[in-house]
Amino acid sequence: MTMGCGDPLALLPGQMNLPMTIESIPTDAAGQGSTVILRGTVGDRSPLLGAQVYQLQDRTGDIWVLSSDETIQTGEQLKIRGRVEHQSVSAVDGDQTQVYIQELEQLERSPQ
């Protein structure tokens, strides 16, 4: 008789709305387009036309998130589902790739 919990991969973060740490976001080319669940505190924000970018921070680091929600405020606690995106940026010392999150859905939101 076999006992167990089924496929152990079914319990990975992101598969059951469990948040992953910002530090563990895939930053290589293979991670492009991956869907992630993140939880953190909103830091700096910058408005855009019809959107905003905000810095999401957890105990392991921070990452910029592009959101169509212009009402997010500094200090709020968010749990989001987003897609990992890469953007090439030209710099004096050569091209660099910046990783950011395209917010797909807010799963939880609580004020500061």
C-alpha positions, -999 to +999 in steps of 0.1 A: +000+000+000+014+034-010+008+064+012+016+100+003+003+133-007+004+129-044+026+149-067+050+169-046+053+195-074+017+204-069+026+220-036+051+245-050+045+282-043+024+298-070+005+266-075-018+271-045-017+309-042+012+305-018+035+335-021+072+332-030+099+355-017+111+383-040+146+369-037+134+337-054+118+353-085+133+338-116+155+364-132+170+344-160+156+343-196+138+310-187+118+329-161+104+354-185+066+351-186+064+330-154+035+336-131+043+343-095+025+350-063+041+377-041+033+393-007+049+425+005+047+461+015+044+489-010+074+512-009+082+539-035+056+546-062+057+565-095+026+574-114+022+567-151-005+577-176-033+553-166-011+531-144+017+533-118+048+514-109+054+506-072+082+489-053+070+458-035+092+449-006+095+417+016+122+405+040+144+392+011+144+422-012+123+444-035+110+445-070+091+470-092+056+461-101+036+477-130-001+480-122-032+495-138-045+503-103-036+540-096-050+539-060-023+518-044-006+537-016+028+535+001+027+513+032-002+490+020+002+453+024-004+434-009-006+399-021-006+398-059-004+374-088+019+387-116+040+378-146+078+381-146+089+405-174+123+416-186+132+450-200+165+458-217+180+491-206+209+508-224+235+521-200+270+537-204+286+504-195+264+483-219+229+470-220+214+456-188+182+436-183+158+448-156+133+424-142+099+436-131+064+422-124+033+429-145+005+428-119-023+405-131-045+404-100-046+416-064-054+386-042-053+405-009-050+442+001-048+458+035-041+495+043-011+506+062 
